[in-house]
């Protein structure tokens, strides 16, 4: 394990969590989005990111104490009212620093609304797996993970859903987190 892995795993494990039943968001719920995953998607913009990638387009989402604390049940009520979506994507900020809150929403959406669930992460799949705990539980609730930090020197605007060449679209087996295929 290299130093980057050690720092990433520590950041996953030590991030301050929102109060039980709440999630910290950086922006309002979005819907009908076609650029953050397959199909027509609702988007949850989470607040807080320890990755601080050079060239990040949303540095205002880094602060763990900024954004707005919202009740998870209020988010679920809003999601229920959005017609015509095929999926939900968690964007950031860094969704994996609020894994318990994200998993609660992810499991509801999959079970009650029949949508698939994707998440972006500046962490790598392997780092999330090694960190375990709630982060790994959240990952297991997903259908796809777009992983890895944004690396400015590898920026490529032609990539589907991604900003830099190092990032991967990992299609996952729901419930186990097993990688089924990779783009
Ligand atoms: S992981 Fe995403 S939100 Fe966080 S610094 Fe990198 S590009 Fe920005």
Backbone and ligand atoms as CSV (ligand in chain L), in Angstrom:
chain,resi,resn,atom,element,x,y,z
A,1,UNK,N,N,0.850,-1.204,0.000
A,1,UNK,CA,C,0.000,0.000,0.000
A,1,UNK,C,C,0.887,1.255,0.000
A,2,UNK,N,N,0.638,2.173,-0.951
A,2,UNK,CA,C,1.461,3.379,-1.001
A,2,UNK,C,C,0.877,4.491,-0.109
A,3,UNK,N,N,1.593,5.620,-0.050
A,3,UNK,CA,C,1.161,6.708,0.849
A,3,UNK,C,C,-0.200,7.270,0.443
A,4,UNK,N,N,-0.443,7.351,-0.885
A,4,UNK,CA,C,-1.738,7.870,-1.359
A,4,UNK,C,C,-2.874,6.985,-0.838
A,5,UNK,N,N,-2.670,5.656,-0.941
A,5,UNK,CA,C,-3.698,4.729,-0.438
A,5,UNK,C,C,-3.926,4.948,1.063
A,6,UNK,N,N,-2.841,5.081,1.802
A,6,UNK,CA,C,-2.963,5.238,3.270
A,6,UNK,C,C,-3.735,6.507,3.615
A,7,UNK,N,N,-3.427,7.596,2.912
A,7,UNK,CA,C,-4.114,8.876,3.184
A,7,UNK,C,C,-5.598,8.754,2.815
A,8,UNK,N,N,-5.864,8.161,1.645
A,8,UNK,CA,C,-7.260,8.020,1.196
A,8,UNK,C,C,-8.067,7.202,2.201
A,9,UNK,N,N,-7.508,6.097,2.646
A,9,UNK,CA,C,-8.228,5.217,3.582
A,9,UNK,C,C,-8.460,5.942,4.913
A,10,UNK,N,N,-7.454,6.677,5.363
A,10,UNK,CA,C,-7.616,7.454,6.606
A,10,UNK,C,C,-8.724,8.504,6.427
A,11,UNK,N,N,-8.726,9.162,5.260
A,11,UNK,CA,C,-9.761,10.179,5.010
A,11,UNK,C,C,-11.167,9.569,4.984
A,12,UNK,N,N,-11.285,8.380,4.423
A,12,UNK,CA,C,-12.597,7.712,4.404
A,12,UNK,C,C,-13.031,7.403,5.835
A,13,UNK,N,N,-12.091,6.917,6.636
A,13,UNK,CA,C,-12.458,6.450,7.977
A,13,UNK,C,C,-12.687,7.569,8.989
A,14,UNK,N,N,-12.075,8.722,8.761
A,14,UNK,CA,C,-12.115,9.762,9.805
A,14,UNK,C,C,-12.985,10.967,9.440
A,15,UNK,N,N,-13.657,10.930,8.303
A,15,UNK,CA,C,-14.476,12.091,7.906
A,15,UNK,C,C,-15.601,12.330,8.919
A,16,UNK,N,N,-15.844,13.599,9.260
A,16,UNK,CA,C,-16.941,13.892,10.196
A,16,UNK,C,C,-18.292,13.568,9.565
A,17,UNK,N,N,-19.131,12.878,10.293
A,17,UNK,CA,C,-20.421,12.445,9.756
A,17,UNK,C,C,-21.544,13.425,10.103
A,18,UNK,N,N,-22.555,13.524,9.247
A,18,UNK,CA,C,-23.731,14.342,9.595
A,18,UNK,C,C,-24.491,13.657,10.728
A,19,UNK,N,N,-25.341,14.397,11.449
A,19,UNK,CA,C,-26.146,13.756,12.493
A,19,UNK,C,C,-26.998,12.636,11.889
A,20,UNK,N,N,-27.347,11.657,12.726
A,20,UNK,CA,C,-28.174,10.529,12.287
A,20,UNK,C,C,-29.443,11.046,11.594
A,21,UNK,N,N,-29.763,10.493,10.433
A,21,UNK,CA,C,-30.984,10.891,9.722
A,21,UNK,C,C,-30.815,12.092,8.803
A,22,UNK,N,N,-29.591,12.624,8.737
A,22,UNK,CA,C,-29.329,13.811,7.896
A,22,UNK,C,C,-28.227,13.518,6.879
A,23,UNK,N,N,-28.204,14.331,5.806
A,23,UNK,CA,C,-27.106,14.322,4.849
A,23,UNK,C,C,-26.725,15.775,4.563
A,24,UNK,N,N,-25.416,16.004,4.331
A,24,UNK,CA,C,-24.971,17.370,4.025
A,24,UNK,C,C,-24.812,17.504,2.512
A,25,UNK,N,N,-25.547,18.464,1.938
A,25,UNK,CA,C,-25.549,18.638,0.477
A,25,UNK,C,C,-24.938,19.975,0.070
A,26,UNK,N,N,-24.410,19.997,-1.164
A,26,UNK,CA,C,-23.818,21.239,-1.669
A,26,UNK,C,C,-24.750,21.978,-2.621
A,27,UNK,N,N,-25.838,21.325,-3.023
A,27,UNK,CA,C,-26.767,21.983,-3.943
A,27,UNK,C,C,-28.094,21.263,-3.959
A,28,UNK,N,N,-29.081,21.843,-4.613
A,28,UNK,CA,C,-30.410,21.215,-4.652
A,28,UNK,C,C,-30.436,19.952,-5.515
A,29,UNK,N,N,-31.420,19.135,-5.265
A,29,UNK,CA,C,-31.626,17.933,-6.081
A,29,UNK,C,C,-31.825,18.325,-7.532
A,30,UNK,N,N,-31.246,17.541,-8.428
A,30,UNK,CA,C,-31.399,17.806,-9.855
A,30,UNK,C,C,-32.128,16.610,-10.474
A,31,UNK,N,N,-32.740,16.802,-11.630
A,31,UNK,CA,C,-33.335,15.657,-12.315
A,31,UNK,C,C,-33.224,15.848,-13.824
A,32,UNK,N,N,-33.578,14.776,-14.582
A,32,UNK,CA,C,-33.467,14.778,-16.049
A,32,UNK,C,C,-32.033,14.997,-16.523
A,33,UNK,N,N,-31.083,14.598,-15.710
A,33,UNK,CA,C,-29.670,14.764,-16.057
A,33,UNK,C,C,-29.220,13.599,-16.953
A,34,UNK,N,N,-28.471,13.909,-18.023
A,34,UNK,CA,C,-28.013,12.844,-18.926
A,34,UNK,C,C,-26.483,12.779,-19.021
A,35,UNK,N,N,-25.802,13.571,-18.183
A,35,UNK,CA,C,-24.343,13.610,-18.298
A,35,UNK,C,C,-23.606,12.955,-17.120
A,36,UNK,N,N,-24.353,12.419,-16.156
A,36,UNK,CA,C,-23.706,11.795,-15.000
A,36,UNK,C,C,-24.116,10.329,-14.825
A,37,UNK,N,N,-24.275,9.635,-15.936
A,37,UNK,CA,C,-24.647,8.221,-15.902
A,37,UNK,C,C,-25.626,7.915,-17.016
A,38,UNK,N,N,-25.876,6.612,-17.225
A,38,UNK,CA,C,-26.779,6.180,-18.299
A,38,UNK,C,C,-28.224,6.576,-18.005
A,39,UNK,N,N,-28.981,6.885,-19.055
A,39,UNK,CA,C,-30.414,7.156,-18.899
A,39,UNK,C,C,-30.691,8.553,-18.380
A,40,UNK,N,N,-31.880,8.701,-17.833
A,40,UNK,CA,C,-32.339,9.996,-17.293
A,40,UNK,C,C,-32.230,9.919,-15.774
A,41,UNK,N,N,-31.463,10.851,-15.175
A,41,UNK,CA,C,-31.092,10.618,-13.777
A,41,UNK,C,C,-31.359,11.803,-12.865
A,42,UNK,N,N,-31.751,11.449,-11.629
A,42,UNK,CA,C,-31.743,12.435,-10.554
A,42,UNK,C,C,-30.316,12.504,-10.004
A,43,UNK,N,N,-29.924,13.679,-9.504
A,43,UNK,CA,C,-28.561,13.870,-8.995
A,43,UNK,C,C,-28.614,14.435,-7.585
A,44,UNK,N,N,-27.817,13.823,-6.701
A,44,UNK,CA,C,-27.637,14.353,-5.344
A,44,UNK,C,C,-26.213,14.888,-5.250
A,45,UNK,N,N,-26.100,16.163,-4.937
A,45,UNK,CA,C,-24.785,16.822,-4.847
A,45,UNK,C,C,-24.368,16.866,-3.384
A,46,UNK,N,N,-23.404,16.029,-3.000
A,46,UNK,CA,C,-22.988,15.990,-1.599
A,46,UNK,C,C,-21.942,17.072,-1.301
A,47,UNK,N,N,-21.842,17.411,-0.014
A,47,UNK,CA,C,-20.878,18.423,0.434
A,47,UNK,C,C,-19.732,17.748,1.205
A,48,UNK,N,N,-18.508,18.249,1.011
A,48,UNK,CA,C,-17.349,17.746,1.738
A,48,UNK,C,C,-16.485,16.870,0.853
A,49,UNK,N,N,-15.226,17.253,0.678
A,49,UNK,CA,C,-14.307,16.415,-0.104
A,49,UNK,C,C,-12.872,16.642,0.370
A,50,UNK,N,N,-12.188,15.579,0.770
A,50,UNK,CA,C,-10.789,15.717,1.228
A,50,UNK,C,C,-9.782,15.566,0.095
A,51,UNK,N,N,-10.236,15.319,-1.138
A,51,UNK,CA,C,-9.293,14.964,-2.213
A,51,UNK,C,C,-8.569,16.163,-2.826
A,52,UNK,N,N,-9.246,17.298,-2.873
A,52,UNK,CA,C,-8.634,18.565,-3.305
A,52,UNK,C,C,-7.838,18.422,-4.605
A,53,UNK,N,N,-8.478,17.839,-5.615
A,53,UNK,CA,C,-7.806,17.651,-6.910
A,53,UNK,C,C,-7.486,18.999,-7.545
A,54,UNK,N,N,-6.295,19.118,-8.097
A,54,UNK,CA,C,-5.926,20.328,-8.834
A,54,UNK,C,C,-6.826,20.422,-10.071
A,55,UNK,N,N,-7.470,21.574,-10.269
A,55,UNK,CA,C,-8.354,21.740,-11.421
A,55,UNK,C,C,-9.795,21.337,-11.144
A,56,UNK,N,N,-10.124,20.970,-9.892
A,56,UNK,CA,C,-11.507,20.623,-9.519
A,56,UNK,C,C,-12.446,21.776,-9.880
A,57,UNK,N,N,-13.586,21.417,-10.470
A,57,UNK,CA,C,-14.530,22.466,-10.883
A,57,UNK,C,C,-15.445,22.911,-9.741
A,58,UNK,N,N,-15.444,22.178,-8.631
A,58,UNK,CA,C,-16.355,22.513,-7.526
A,58,UNK,C,C,-15.642,22.642,-6.183
A,59,UNK,N,N,-14.612,23.498,-6.087
A,59,UNK,CA,C,-13.884,23.582,-4.803
A,59,UNK,C,C,-14.750,24.047,-3.637
A,60,UNK,N,N,-15.865,24.714,-3.930
A,60,UNK,CA,C,-16.765,25.145,-2.849
A,60,UNK,C,C,-17.430,23.942,-2.160
A,61,UNK,N,N,-17.288,22.765,-2.732
A,61,UNK,CA,C,-17.876,21.565,-2.114
A,61,UNK,C,C,-16.888,20.846,-1.181
A,62,UNK,N,N,-15.695,21.386,-0.989
A,62,UNK,CA,C,-14.673,20.683,-0.193
A,62,UNK,C,C,-14.935,20.772,1.314
A,63,UNK,N,N,-15.407,21.915,1.779
A,63,UNK,CA,C,-15.528,22.177,3.222
A,63,UNK,C,C,-16.578,21.251,3.856
A,64,UNK,N,N,-16.153,20.496,4.868
A,64,UNK,CA,C,-17.076,19.572,5.547
A,64,UNK,C,C,-18.202,20.305,6.289
A,65,UNK,N,N,-17.961,21.566,6.630
A,65,UNK,CA,C,-18.945,22.288,7.445
A,65,UNK,C,C,-19.815,23.238,6.646
A,66,UNK,N,N,-19.604,23.273,5.345
A,66,UNK,CA,C,-20.407,24.172,4.520
A,66,UNK,C,C,-21.613,23.421,3.946
A,67,UNK,N,N,-22.285,24.018,2.983
A,67,UNK,CA,C,-23.461,23.369,2.397
A,67,UNK,C,C,-24.645,23.405,3.356
A,68,UNK,N,N,-25.586,22.498,3.145
A,68,UNK,CA,C,-26.818,22.493,3.948
A,68,UNK,C,C,-27.095,21.088,4.464
A,69,UNK,N,N,-27.442,21.017,5.754
A,69,UNK,CA,C,-27.862,19.729,6.326
A,69,UNK,C,C,-29.344,19.522,6.024
A,70,UNK,N,N,-29.674,18.400,5.419
A,70,UNK,CA,C,-31.060,18.118,5.045
A,70,UNK,C,C,-31.470,16.772,5.638
A,71,UNK,N,N,-32.722,16.674,6.066
A,71,UNK,CA,C,-33.222,15.391,6.562
A,71,UNK,C,C,-33.315,14.396,5.399
A,72,UNK,N,N,-32.832,13.189,5.621
A,72,UNK,CA,C,-32.892,12.165,4.568
A,72,UNK,C,C,-34.347,11.904,4.162
A,73,UNK,N,N,-35.245,11.892,5.132
A,73,UNK,CA,C,-36.651,11.615,4.780
A,73,UNK,C,C,-37.216,12.700,3.855
A,74,UNK,N,N,-36.730,13.926,3.983
A,74,UNK,CA,C,-37.192,14.986,3.071
A,74,UNK,C,C,-36.674,14.750,1.650
A,75,UNK,N,N,-35.433,14.259,1.553
A,75,UNK,CA,C,-34.871,13.925,0.227
A,75,UNK,C,C,-35.695,12.803,-0.411
A,76,UNK,N,N,-36.027,11.794,0.359
A,76,UNK,CA,C,-36.784,10.662,-0.187
A,76,UNK,C,C,-38.152,11.132,-0.681
A,77,UNK,N,N,-38.776,12.021,0.083
A,77,UNK,CA,C,-40.085,12.565,-0.338
A,77,UNK,C,C,-39.960,13.286,-1.682
A,78,UNK,N,N,-38.897,14.079,-1.814
A,78,UNK,CA,C,-38.682,14.814,-3.080
A,78,UNK,C,C,-38.427,13.856,-4.229
A,79,UNK,N,N,-37.597,12.843,-3.987
A,79,UNK,CA,C,-37.254,11.884,-5.050
A,79,UNK,C,C,-38.499,11.157,-5.545
A,80,UNK,N,N,-39.368,10.808,-4.612
A,80,UNK,CA,C,-40.605,10.084,-4.964
A,80,UNK,C,C,-41.462,10.861,-5.959
A,81,UNK,N,N,-41.365,12.190,-5.876
A,81,UNK,CA,C,-42.243,13.038,-6.710
A,81,UNK,C,C,-41.684,13.283,-8.107
A,82,UNK,N,N,-40.438,12.854,-8.378
A,82,UNK,CA,C,-39.834,13.141,-9.693
A,82,UNK,C,C,-40.225,12.042,-10.677
A,83,UNK,N,N,-40.944,12.376,-11.738
A,83,UNK,CA,C,-41.354,11.332,-12.684
A,83,UNK,C,C,-40.286,11.048,-13.739
A,84,UNK,N,N,-40.336,9.842,-14.287
A,84,UNK,CA,C,-39.593,9.537,-15.517
A,84,UNK,C,C,-38.108,9.279,-15.393
A,85,UNK,N,N,-37.588,9.155,-14.168
A,85,UNK,CA,C,-36.140,8.931,-14.056
A,85,UNK,C,C,-35.828,7.431,-14.122
A,86,UNK,N,N,-34.635,7.110,-14.644
A,86,UNK,CA,C,-34.210,5.703,-14.642
A,86,UNK,C,C,-33.186,5.437,-13.554
A,87,UNK,N,N,-32.617,6.499,-12.996
A,87,UNK,CA,C,-31.587,6.270,-11.999
A,87,UNK,C,C,-31.281,7.496,-11.159
A,88,UNK,N,N,-30.419,7.250,-10.165
A,88,UNK,CA,C,-29.926,8.304,-9.269
A,88,UNK,C,C,-28.407,8.232,-9.269
A,89,UNK,N,N,-27.762,9.404,-9.324
A,89,UNK,CA,C,-26.301,9.456,-9.209
A,89,UNK,C,C,-25.905,10.378,-8.066
A,90,UNK,N,N,-24.963,9.893,-7.238
A,90,UNK,CA,C,-24.358,10.728,-6.196
A,90,UNK,C,C,-23.120,11.396,-6.770
A,91,UNK,N,N,-23.105,12.738,-6.724
A,91,UNK,CA,C,-21.958,13.513,-7.190
A,91,UNK,C,C,-21.426,14.323,-6.017
A,92,UNK,N,N,-20.282,14.958,-6.228
A,92,UNK,CA,C,-19.725,15.694,-5.081
A,92,UNK,C,C,-19.244,17.074,-5.428
A,93,UNK,N,N,-18.426,17.441,-4.373
A,93,UNK,CA,C,-18.026,16.764,-3.127
A,93,UNK,C,C,-17.641,15.301,-3.309
A,94,UNK,N,N,-17.570,14.631,-2.185
A,94,UNK,CA,C,-17.172,13.224,-2.159
A,94,UNK,C,C,-18.236,12.420,-1.420
A,95,UNK,N,N,-19.077,11.690,-2.165
A,95,UNK,CA,C,-20.149,10.938,-1.513
A,95,UNK,C,C,-19.652,9.945,-0.462
A,96,UNK,N,N,-18.443,9.395,-0.648
A,96,UNK,CA,C,-17.980,8.328,0.256
A,96,UNK,C,C,-17.500,8.835,1.611
A,97,UNK,N,N,-17.559,10.141,1.852
A,97,UNK,CA,C,-17.303,10.607,3.213
A,97,UNK,C,C,-18.601,10.732,4.013
A,98,UNK,N,N,-19.745,10.453,3.379
A,98,UNK,CA,C,-21.028,10.370,4.103
A,98,UNK,C,C,-21.707,9.040,3.718
A,99,UNK,N,N,-21.017,7.935,3.898
A,99,UNK,CA,C,-21.498,6.688,3.296
A,99,UNK,C,C,-22.796,6.165,3.889
A,100,UNK,N,N,-22.997,6.372,5.187
A,100,UNK,CA,C,-24.202,5.806,5.800
A,100,UNK,C,C,-25.444,6.514,5.265
A,101,UNK,N,N,-25.368,7.838,5.210
A,101,UNK,CA,C,-26.509,8.625,4.711
A,101,UNK,C,C,-26.764,8.299,3.234
A,102,UNK,N,N,-25.698,8.189,2.454
A,102,UNK,CA,C,-25.856,7.892,1.022
A,102,UNK,C,C,-26.446,6.502,0.830
A,103,UNK,N,N,-25.996,5.544,1.638
A,103,UNK,CA,C,-26.516,4.172,1.473
A,103,UNK,C,C,-28.016,4.117,1.774
A,104,UNK,N,N,-28.427,4.858,2.793
A,104,UNK,CA,C,-29.855,4.859,3.145
A,104,UNK,C,C,-30.698,5.324,1.948
A,105,UNK,N,N,-30.241,6.382,1.291
A,105,UNK,CA,C,-30.958,6.905,0.121
A,105,UNK,C,C,-30.864,5.913,-1.041
A,106,UNK,N,N,-29.677,5.374,-1.262
A,106,UNK,CA,C,-29.454,4.439,-2.352
A,106,UNK,C,C,-30.377,3.223,-2.235
A,107,UNK,N,N,-30.443,2.647,-1.050
A,107,UNK,CA,C,-31.255,1.433,-0.875
A,107,UNK,C,C,-32.742,1.721,-1.057
A,108,UNK,N,N,-33.173,2.887,-0.577
A,108,UNK,CA,C,-34.582,3.254,-0.739
A,108,UNK,C,C,-34.930,3.387,-2.229
A,109,UNK,N,N,-34.090,4.120,-2.941
A,109,UNK,CA,C,-34.353,4.420,-4.355
A,109,UNK,C,C,-34.405,3.143,-5.191
A,110,UNK,N,N,-33.500,2.234,-4.912
A,110,UNK,CA,C,-33.458,0.978,-5.654
A,110,UNK,C,C,-34.696,0.133,-5.360
A,111,UNK,N,N,-35.001,0.027,-4.064
A,111,UNK,CA,C,-36.101,-0.858,-3.650
A,111,UNK,C,C,-37.471,-0.259,-3.948
A,112,UNK,N,N,-37.666,0.992,-3.616
A,112,UNK,CA,C,-39.004,1.586,-3.695
A,112,UNK,C,C,-39.293,2.226,-5.058
A,113,UNK,N,N,-38.274,2.759,-5.729
A,113,UNK,CA,C,-38.518,3.438,-6.998
A,113,UNK,C,C,-38.047,2.625,-8.202
A,114,UNK,N,N,-37.258,1.591,-7.957
A,114,UNK,CA,C,-36.798,0.720,-9.053
A,114,UNK,C,C,-35.736,1.364,-9.931
A,115,UNK,N,N,-35.082,2.389,-9.426
A,115,UNK,CA,C,-34.025,3.049,-10.199
A,115,UNK,C,C,-32.686,2.346,-9.960
A,116,UNK,N,N,-31.745,2.499,-10.924
A,116,UNK,CA,C,-30.386,2.051,-10.608
A,116,UNK,C,C,-29.644,3.212,-9.939
A,117,UNK,N,N,-28.545,2.882,-9.264
A,117,UNK,CA,C,-27.838,3.911,-8.489
A,117,UNK,C,C,-26.355,3.890,-8.828
A,118,UNK,N,N,-25.846,5.056,-9.193
A,118,UNK,CA,C,-24.426,5.239,-9.498
A,118,UNK,C,C,-23.841,6.244,-8.501
A,119,UNK,N,N,-22.527,6.184,-8.335
A,119,UNK,CA,C,-21.862,7.232,-7.551
A,119,UNK,C,C,-20.507,7.556,-8.157
A,120,UNK,N,N,-20.159,8.813,-8.084
A,120,UNK,CA,C,-18.792,9.237,-8.362
A,120,UNK,C,C,-17.994,9.132,-7.065
A,121,UNK,N,N,-16.688,8.935,-7.190
A,121,UNK,CA,C,-15.802,9.048,-6.031
A,121,UNK,C,C,-14.414,9.449,-6.482
A,122,UNK,N,N,-13.788,10.339,-5.716
A,122,UNK,CA,C,-12.382,10.675,-5.950
A,122,UNK,C,C,-11.466,9.603,-5.377
A,123,UNK,N,N,-12.046,8.690,-4.577
A,123,UNK,CA,C,-11.276,7.535,-4.095
A,123,UNK,C,C,-11.349,6.434,-5.150
A,124,UNK,N,N,-10.417,5.497,-5.067
A,124,UNK,CA,C,-10.463,4.339,-5.971
A,124,UNK,C,C,-11.247,3.204,-5.317
A,125,UNK,N,N,-11.830,2.370,-6.172
A,125,UNK,CA,C,-12.565,1.190,-5.709
A,125,UNK,C,C,-11.752,0.417,-4.655
A,126,UNK,N,N,-10.478,0.190,-4.958
A,126,UNK,CA,C,-9.627,-0.615,-4.083
A,126,UNK,C,C,-9.454,0.054,-2.722
A,127,UNK,N,N,-9.374,1.396,-2.719
A,127,UNK,CA,C,-9.218,2.113,-1.444
A,127,UNK,C,C,-10.495,2.006,-0.616
A,128,UNK,N,N,-11.645,2.103,-1.286
A,128,UNK,CA,C,-12.928,1.990,-0.571
A,128,UNK,C,C,-13.068,0.583,0.009
A,129,UNK,N,N,-12.681,-0.406,-0.764
A,129,UNK,CA,C,-12.757,-1.794,-0.290
A,129,UNK,C,C,-11.862,-1.995,0.928
A,130,UNK,N,N,-10.662,-1.456,0.855
A,130,UNK,CA,C,-9.714,-1.598,1.971
A,130,UNK,C,C,-10.208,-0.860,3.223
A,131,UNK,N,N,-10.849,0.289,3.017
A,131,UNK,CA,C,-11.381,1.047,4.166
A,131,UNK,C,C,-12.512,0.280,4.840
A,132,UNK,N,N,-13.299,-0.441,4.059
A,132,UNK,CA,C,-14.370,-1.276,4.622
A,132,UNK,C,C,-15.470,-0.456,5.281
A,133,UNK,N,N,-16.095,-1.023,6.294
A,133,UNK,CA,C,-17.107,-0.327,7.088
A,133,UNK,C,C,-18.252,0.208,6.248
A,134,UNK,N,N,-18.747,1.375,6.642
A,134,UNK,CA,C,-19.904,1.981,5.976
A,134,UNK,C,C,-19.603,2.324,4.522
A,135,UNK,N,N,-18.353,2.691,4.213
A,135,UNK,CA,C,-18.000,3.051,2.828
A,135,UNK,C,C,-18.194,1.841,1.906
A,136,UNK,N,N,-17.741,0.694,2.348
A,136,UNK,CA,C,-17.888,-0.523,1.537
A,136,UNK,C,C,-19.361,-0.916,1.449
A,137,UNK,N,N,-20.114,-0.718,2.532
A,137,UNK,CA,C,-21.553,-1.022,2.503
A,137,UNK,C,C,-22.267,-0.144,1.484
A,138,UNK,N,N,-21.889,1.138,1.431
A,138,UNK,CA,C,-22.481,2.039,0.436
A,138,UNK,C,C,-22.133,1.553,-0.967
A,139,UNK,N,N,-20.864,1.207,-1.170
A,139,UNK,CA,C,-20.461,0.732,-2.504
A,139,UNK,C,C,-21.279,-0.500,-2.919
A,140,UNK,N,N,-21.522,-1.391,-1.978
A,140,UNK,CA,C,-22.277,-2.612,-2.302
A,140,UNK,C,C,-23.726,-2.323,-2.699
A,141,UNK,N,N,-24.211,-1.141,-2.338
A,141,UNK,CA,C,-25.592,-0.780,-2.681
A,141,UNK,C,C,-25.695,-0.206,-4.102
A,142,UNK,N,N,-24.544,-0.037,-4.778
A,142,UNK,CA,C,-24.521,0.646,-6.087
A,142,UNK,C,C,-24.594,-0.322,-7.259
A,143,UNK,N,N,-24.975,0.241,-8.408
A,143,UNK,CA,C,-24.897,-0.482,-9.684
A,143,UNK,C,C,-23.661,-0.078,-10.476
A,144,UNK,N,N,-23.144,1.111,-10.200
A,144,UNK,CA,C,-21.915,1.549,-10.885
A,144,UNK,C,C,-21.192,2.591,-10.053
A,145,UNK,N,N,-19.867,2.569,-10.142
A,145,UNK,CA,C,-19.002,3.551,-9.476
A,145,UNK,C,C,-18.084,4.153,-10.527
A,146,UNK,N,N,-18.017,5.485,-10.577
A,146,UNK,CA,C,-17.009,6.151,-11.412
A,146,UNK,C,C,-15.934,6.611,-10.447
A,147,UNK,N,N,-14.752,6.010,-10.531
A,147,UNK,CA,C,-13.791,6.198,-9.438
A,147,UNK,C,C,-12.519,6.928,-9.861
A,148,UNK,N,N,-11.809,7.379,-8.831
A,148,UNK,CA,C,-10.504,8.015,-9.019
A,148,UNK,C,C,-10.587,9.526,-9.024
A,149,UNK,N,N,-9.495,10.178,-8.618
A,149,UNK,CA,C,-9.467,11.641,-8.581
A,149,UNK,C,C,-9.425,12.227,-9.984
A,150,UNK,N,N,-9.776,13.507,-10.087
A,150,UNK,CA,C,-9.573,14.222,-11.352
A,150,UNK,C,C,-8.104,14.606,-11.434
A,151,UNK,N,N,-7.425,14.165,-12.505
A,151,UNK,CA,C,-6.006,14.490,-12.683
A,151,UNK,C,C,-5.886,15.407,-13.900
A,152,UNK,N,N,-5.510,16.658,-13.604
A,152,UNK,CA,C,-5.520,17.707,-14.626
A,152,UNK,C,C,-4.676,17.324,-15.851
A,153,UNK,N,N,-3.524,16.701,-15.604
A,153,UNK,CA,C,-2.637,16.355,-16.725
A,153,UNK,C,C,-3.224,15.240,-17.598
A,154,UNK,N,N,-4.254,14.561,-17.091
A,154,UNK,CA,C,-4.900,13.493,-17.877
A,154,UNK,C,C,-6.312,13.890,-18.312
A,155,UNK,N,N,-6.600,15.202,-18.245
A,155,UNK,CA,C,-7.928,15.705,-18.622
A,155,UNK,C,C,-8.261,15.314,-20.061
A,156,UNK,N,N,-9.504,14.847,-20.255
A,156,UNK,CA,C,-9.951,14.468,-21.603
A,156,UNK,C,C,-11.464,14.675,-21.679
A,157,UNK,N,N,-11.880,15.721,-22.376
A,157,UNK,CA,C,-13.297,16.076,-22.424
A,157,UNK,C,C,-14.111,15.141,-23.318
A,158,UNK,N,N,-13.434,14.243,-24.047
A,158,UNK,CA,C,-14.180,13.335,-24.925
A,158,UNK,C,C,-14.670,12.088,-24.187
A,159,UNK,N,N,-14.232,11.905,-22.945
A,159,UNK,CA,C,-14.605,10.692,-22.207
A,159,UNK,C,C,-16.056,10.736,-21.741
A,160,UNK,N,N,-16.721,9.587,-21.796
A,160,UNK,CA,C,-18.111,9.502,-21.334
A,160,UNK,C,C,-18.153,9.638,-19.806
A,161,UNK,N,N,-18.864,10.605,-19.318
A,161,UNK,CA,C,-19.148,10.835,-17.892
A,161,UNK,C,C,-17.926,11.175,-17.031
A,162,UNK,N,N,-16.714,11.171,-17.586
A,162,UNK,CA,C,-15.508,11.365,-16.777
A,162,UNK,C,C,-14.718,12.575,-17.236
A,163,UNK,N,N,-13.830,13.071,-16.351
A,163,UNK,CA,C,-13.052,14.247,-16.701
A,163,UNK,C,C,-11.617,13.944,-17.059
A,164,UNK,N,N,-11.074,12.809,-16.547
A,164,UNK,CA,C,-9.670,12.493,-16.840
A,164,UNK,C,C,-9.499,10.999,-17.096
A,165,UNK,N,N,-8.440,10.690,-17.835
A,165,UNK,CA,C,-8.247,9.331,-18.372
A,165,UNK,C,C,-8.086,8.258,-17.297
A,166,UNK,N,N,-7.612,8.645,-16.118
A,166,UNK,CA,C,-7.409,7.648,-15.057
A,166,UNK,C,C,-8.719,7.144,-14.461
A,167,UNK,N,N,-9.808,7.900,-14.665
A,167,UNK,CA,C,-11.076,7.534,-14.026
A,167,UNK,C,C,-11.739,6.377,-14.775
A,168,UNK,N,N,-12.402,5.503,-14.002
A,168,UNK,CA,C,-13.003,4.292,-14.568
A,168,UNK,C,C,-14.497,4.252,-14.278
A,169,UNK,N,N,-15.267,3.700,-15.228
A,169,UNK,CA,C,-16.670,3.385,-14.937
A,169,UNK,C,C,-16.705,1.898,-14.597
A,170,UNK,N,N,-17.014,1.599,-13.348
A,170,UNK,CA,C,-17.052,0.203,-12.890
A,170,UNK,C,C,-18.504,-0.214,-12.703
A,171,UNK,N,N,-18.940,-1.194,-13.473
A,171,UNK,CA,C,-20.291,-1.723,-13.304
A,171,UNK,C,C,-20.222,-2.821,-12.250
A,172,UNK,N,N,-21.096,-2.724,-11.254
A,172,UNK,CA,C,-20.975,-3.560,-10.057
A,172,UNK,C,C,-22.160,-4.497,-9.888
A,173,UNK,N,N,-21.896,-5.592,-9.214
A,173,UNK,CA,C,-22.989,-6.490,-8.834
A,173,UNK,C,C,-23.606,-5.947,-7.557
A,174,UNK,N,N,-24.877,-5.575,-7.639
A,174,UNK,CA,C,-25.547,-5.027,-6.469
A,174,UNK,C,C,-25.536,-6.064,-5.344
A,175,UNK,N,N,-25.190,-5.608,-4.140
A,175,UNK,CA,C,-25.228,-6.503,-2.981
A,175,UNK,C,C,-23.883,-7.106,-2.622
A,176,UNK,N,N,-22.970,-7.213,-3.623
A,176,UNK,CA,C,-21.652,-7.788,-3.305
A,176,UNK,C,C,-20.511,-6.811,-3.592
A,177,UNK,N,N,-20.758,-5.854,-4.480
A,177,UNK,CA,C,-19.700,-4.916,-4.869
A,177,UNK,C,C,-18.732,-5.485,-5.889
A,178,UNK,N,N,-18.991,-6.700,-6.347
A,178,UNK,CA,C,-18.089,-7.324,-7.334
A,178,UNK,C,C,-18.089,-6.531,-8.647
A,179,UNK,N,N,-16.922,-6.357,-9.255
A,179,UNK,CA,C,-16.832,-5.647,-10.533
A,179,UNK,C,C,-17.261,-6.589,-11.661
A,180,UNK,N,N,-18.292,-6.190,-12.386
A,180,UNK,CA,C,-18.805,-7.018,-13.483
A,180,UNK,C,C,-18.153,-6.645,-14.803
A,181,UNK,N,N,-17.944,-5.331,-15.004
A,181,UNK,CA,C,-17.271,-4.869,-16.214
A,181,UNK,C,C,-16.724,-3.462,-15.965
A,182,UNK,N,N,-15.834,-3.050,-16.848
A,182,UNK,CA,C,-15.134,-1.771,-16.649
A,182,UNK,C,C,-15.045,-1.012,-17.969
A,183,UNK,N,N,-15.261,0.316,-17.914
A,183,UNK,CA,C,-15.096,1.135,-19.131
A,183,UNK,C,C,-13.981,2.133,-18.875
L,1,LIG,S1,S,-12.897,14.348,-5.853
L,1,LIG,FE1,FE,-14.245,15.607,-7.157
L,1,LIG,S2,S,-15.056,17.204,-5.794
L,1,LIG,FE2,FE,-13.285,16.294,-4.772
L,1,LIG,S3,S,-11.579,17.617,-5.342
L,1,LIG,FE3,FE,-11.602,15.902,-6.801
L,1,LIG,S4,S,-12.806,16.656,-8.541
L,1,LIG,FE4,FE,-13.245,18.034,-6.802
